[in-house]
Amino acid sequence: MRKQMILVLAGLLSLVLAACGGQAQQAPTTAPAQPATTAPEQPTAAPPASPAPTAAPAATSAPAGGTPAQPAAGGLIERILARGTLICGVNNNPLPGFSSVDAAGVRAGFDVDFCRAIAAALFDDPNKVEYRPLSAQERFTALQTGEIDVLIRNSTWTLGRDGNLGLDWAPTTFYDGQGMMVRKDSGINTLEDMNGATICVQTGTTTELNLADQFRARGLTFTPVVFPDGDATRAAYDAGQCDGFTTDKSGLVSSLTLLSNPADHKILEVTMSKEPLGPAVKQGDPQWFDAVRWIVFATFQAEEYGITSKNVDEFLKSDVPEIRRFLGIEGDLAKGIGLPNDFAVRIIRHVGNYAEIYDRNLGPNTPFNLPRGLNALYTNGGLLYSPPFR
Ligand SMILES: N[C@@H](CCC(=O)N[C@@H](CS)C(=O)NCC(=O)O)C(=O)O
């Protein structure tokens, strides 16, 4: 009996550590049988737990433009198309700018737009998405069990998560880093001013681990005040229970708008970590992984070419070979990744290129007005770079 208890406790601990990006080894095959408990916004039957990985069909010549998708038999793309909606895992708490639901019940944000881009590529309809709100703790289990097709929830790509949790990350859509928020009247300007401070932090995140590393490296002590969800963490800081509140800088900028007196707070200059955020899928379906990757790349490439939702019809008349290939007017490039040849056109028309997505949610006409920084194209000094569409 005691032995059983110890085993159960050890199992639970390894799950928590794995979700936190810690050392626990959790191979995909040992994924817990129970899907994440969060109720879907629009319930749909969950797909089978283990998609059978199938090789992509061999490329054959096919007509250009609007070529039907060639999804691998038994693969996730085929099942998503048959289901008629993409199941996209998103944040369960409001993260304005990234994922939140407005008064009319419409979900919007930067992460949400990438769910919409995938639906646009698959269905020519960005609304064919069922959003599955997930907490930090639930998110990776939901992928492992097949409850969701893709996770787009401010989730950092790390070696431990990629390897030990049996996941794959698509290209980073938002290069972020961990920050620290404090009250303006606290006299705190650097982490060094925070020796002995209490810090509100969320469990199940890279944040919790980075915080400990950063303070230890600087020889500083702190008391973590830990919460399982973002709303509670922010509320505790807002209520004055902590001297500092730490998470991704995107999360801080977003949370600032939800505090009772945003003007009373500031985000320190320091960046404590690298937080490359992007869509994640379950390992084992290479065609689906490729499709999600190239959908993200298409948003970068469209920006590089200057193709937008407003001018895409003009570009469809282009006689420049690389533009014609990118838009699927010529060739049959997308067939091998199970997408229709015009998938880039569908994304651009319905959701826009990367700059349009960024500006709509985080740009100068939003409350966030976030400079592009690392999230600029490589041609503008940033890190966004698409491999060739050839
Ligand atoms: N990028 C980090 C942090 C992600 C994260 O969960 N951030 C918090 C704070 S912004 C959040 O989204 N909280 C909402 C919630 O879990 O309820 C990670 O992948 O671990």
The ligand as an ORCA input file, in Angstrom:
! r2SCAN-3c Opt
* xyz 0 1
  N       6.241     30.985    -22.198
  C       6.237     30.403    -20.899
  C       5.127     30.978    -20.016
  C       3.770     30.697    -20.565
  C       2.621     31.026    -19.595
  O       1.840     30.132    -19.252
  N       2.535     32.281    -19.170
  C       1.524     32.680    -18.221
  C       1.686     34.098    -17.849
  S       1.557     35.211    -19.204
  C       0.138     32.434    -18.760
  O      -0.090     32.364    -19.932
  N      -0.794     32.291    -17.851
  C      -2.169     32.046    -18.119
  C      -2.632     30.819    -17.404
  O      -1.959     29.762    -17.422
  O      -3.681     30.856    -16.818
  C       6.072     28.904    -20.996
  O       5.865     28.385    -22.108
  O       6.165     28.230    -19.977
*
